């Protein structure tokens, strides 16, 4: 349903050869349903049925159901879940907010597993944000759209001599890891999607 009614695609119209080069011409991106509605060969009664189906669909709800069922199927494949449909979380506002960052962070499929990496147990430098990170977690949870640069400016206003301008990049990495962990927990609900629980973030965000 989502692909047929809400996901536009390009349709190849023709190819044009210019010497050794081939130039392809595409139609304006449309969904399969839009093409059927615009086609003169489709009966009016069929078009009315398509319009009725389209009016009854919610794209965000469909996306949420797709993710939920993908997660359930992945769990069945690992033998971790019973063969019953999962309960669906329909908090669509939170789901939509998560897409703003999840799409930038690479793989978000429930079946995707990161390659294991050797954990580094030593610290190469002192973490400048260790003492203030709990406070920053509160800021992020209250206003998730705040950028690392804005958070850093607020920190420097409260502690002018405690932070240097060169430490902004470290904070940006740490906030990015926090957003990745939050998005994965919300979209995938995987217990092992990230180590960022209870405000913790992977070592890469801590500059270890």
C-alpha angles and dihedrals in degrees: 000000000000094000095044097046108025112021113084119210137187119250118207110235102179146332125236122197117210108180107300093344126089118207117200123206119205134192121241109285111267138162119252089249091053091052091051092048090051094046116104090208094067118089118245091238091057090049091052090053090051091051091050092051091047092051091054096052129092112200093204092051090049091051090050091050092048091053092045094052093043088054091048093049091048089052092050090052090055092045092241101121139052118249094260128109111263125245108262120228107216098186090131097172091061091042092052092047090053092056090065090073106018094069091059096053102072122238116029099161114128089231093054116105124187117235110258114254128199108260114237111222100185128081118229095194141002114279105240093197100047095105097041099040095092089055091047090051088060090050092050095047092049093045112017092176094065111115124231089245091057091047091049091050090052091050092051091049090055095040108024095175099038100072135047126213090243091065093068092089091056091053092047091056091048094049090047091055090049091052091048091052093047093048094048093048090050100041100036104020089209116161091217100036090109143353091232100107124138090009095308119134133192118274091255089068092049093055092241 
